[in-house]
């Protein structure tokens, strides 16, 4: 990928040199450098929420927009940075069963942390829609704007957008030769980066833009304490130390030490006045020295306690890195397994000598618009995505007992065709169709117990002999979807519009899952299901799941004056059903009608068939319907814009996952019903010629309206557990089928319900040729709720402060910036859950970002 970026940079340099000459005679002369100019009114923001370009204040959709200038204000180069800039939006990264990360809008995100579940927030890049959490690692560069569309967006953006859409649009070439080059350096992580973009109007019909970004981090945001516990018994067997298995010297001290290379080539072709085509080719390659940023934040046994199960030798192993002082620290423990673990692991490559996270993307999109007549436009949007993600890391966040090189990869092709009318009369329409064909795999060779080298056995292939793996599973998933949709718009009067539309979708999935290896088969092969927690070697399941949905919507909007709109909407949406790709494949057996395990003639348990497992490892789709009313407008001759929205949405069969710390597995359930009601608003005010003020706020009230059979949290009804609370234990009742459940109907859930952001930008001349812009923003979120009522798992409140100062030439090419993110260094986490293989009460959290200070220099031409 480094060669690709070098090639793209070289192409940019060549284009920068020959561009003006190539454009002579066919395009306008070079324009002056497009440096930001001071303004005394609020910028008019254009959006495409309804797949047509219109002012944000004319769009009857609750939305938030980050323009190119706003993104430059705080050097927004990562989608996770939206969490500190937009109330109601949260994007965070995760490792392991987190499947890369989570996108959240209005408190609704993926509660089902399973590789088989899609995100309920669609992430759209240049027209291509993604629902995989790994897209949280995609870097921003040369971006025109980010549009966040809140609430269900099924009509225009298809499946898996019941919570909303985050749409990113990159810069396309214009009619003039122009470009920029930017260098920056962040001090905490010792993180230099470069970015560039250049547009060339080759002639009147063809325009090209080349852009790229490189990041070369030398350190990290978090310290690694792993070296402190190298000399204690850990991860190869009972009390086996360096005398038998020397430790791995590749212990990194800081994380993530990111190396990122991204590039994009855009070509816009307009051969006639009624046809245009835009081709974008995007490639990205990112490597970190570990996956995620989970750290132990609570300890059942206190400082230096035992981090493993209460039984056997696990409970004798101590963890001297545990602090457990009630605070969140910017550090974690990531101990590399000993050299023998790497040398004996047949699933590793030769260069896999230490932990890493590697994510590679290749995306091509092509949009074509054909103006058939003055009133009819046919639009085609097609895309092809190829990706591969692999992480070599540990999931117990202490000794590296639960270690694996796992991840997903695949490819997807989508195409959409839309026909839109633009008649002078009162009625217009849009009709279209969509098709998706996707393949993705999951490969997970995992060490979950310290059992030592695997001996030769008849139960599994010789390929695994001598390895320290516990099991190896693999999943192949095929997904095909198609939909048809349409909308009618009726201008009842010059100021009153009624629009209504519907989308019908069919989604078909099939998966082949196989347990290639199970180390426990050697001594638990014939045991009942309670003794061998994982499927036997060679166990394979072929599972299927189909889902269809009809999602209508209707909106009535009224514009009493040009710059004011009131609207009311009825919206619906859905998240597709799925097939679980669990962290571990359970040991499923065939059951008799009375629930007992079926036995063969020799008294051995009979394994379940694919048909019997299908209802266990598949889960229903989620649907949403509800109402939204709002108002938005521009006031005082453009000196102020404001909007407000109230909403209530009812979710049915909401997908929820519960983590089992003993098997390190997520189990997906469908909550029968949930409701999300709230209010949100935004205001931008140009107080003076120099001072702009902004204020945004949101309140969400999320609760389960019906969830009578929710799982109990680990230790809920265990008197010896450190998180045992008698009142909560009484709520965990037997189900009658050997399990336990609790009724969460009426319970609140989710992150902090109240969020508010306030900020300012003061832009003033400091001479005849120079200007200075000073910005500051504060983003507050209050404390969240405890999932499954589990003590200690509510995400604490946080306050994030961002600030920047920018000095620029008002009529020249240079700009210099000093940028601070999380200036107060607020220690926070995005989520809290049980520590794998731990005692109840041991908890881990996904760390947020510490204070970062960046200097930046930009040159435009």
Secondary structure, DSSP 8 states (H G I E B T S, - for coil): -HHHHHHHHHHHHHHHHHHHHHHTTTS------------SS----EE-TTSS-EEGGG--S-EEEEEHHHHHHTT--BGGGGGGTSTTEEEEE--GGGTTEEEEETTB--B--STT---SEEEEETTEEE--GGGGG-B--SEEEEEEEES--HHHH-SS-SSEEEEEEE----SS-EEEEEEEEETTTTEEEEEEEEEEE-SSSEEEEEEEEEEEESSEEEEE-GGGGTTS--SSSTT--TTTS---S---SEEE--EEEEEEEEEEEEEETTEEEEEEEEEEEEEESSSS-EEEEE-TT-TT-B-S-SSGGGGG-B-TT---SS---SEE------HHHHHH-TTS-TT--S-EEEEEEEEEEEEEEEESSSSEEEEEEEEEEEEEEEEEEESSSSSS-SEEEEEEEEEEEEEEEEEEE--SSSEEEEEEEEEEEEEEEEEEEEE-S---S----SSS-GGGTT---SEEEEEEEEEEEEEEEEEEEEESSSSEEEEEEEEEEEEEEEEEEEEEEETTHHHHTTS-TTT--B--TT-EEEEEEEEEEEEEEEEEEEEEETTEEEEEEEEEEEE--EE---SS-B--B-B-TTS-B-B-TTS-B-B--HHHHHHHHEE--EEEEEEEEEEEEEETTTTEEEEEEEEEEEEEEEEEEEEETTTTEEEEEEEEEEEEEEEEEEEEEE-SSSEEEEEEEEEEEEEEEE-TTEE--TTTT-TTSTT--HHHHTT-EE-SSS-EEE--TT-B-SS-SEEEEEEEEEEEE-SSSEEEEEEEEEEEE-----GGG-TT-S---EEEEEEEEEEEETTSSEEEEEEEESTT----EEEEEE-TT--TT-EEEEE----EEEEEEEEE-
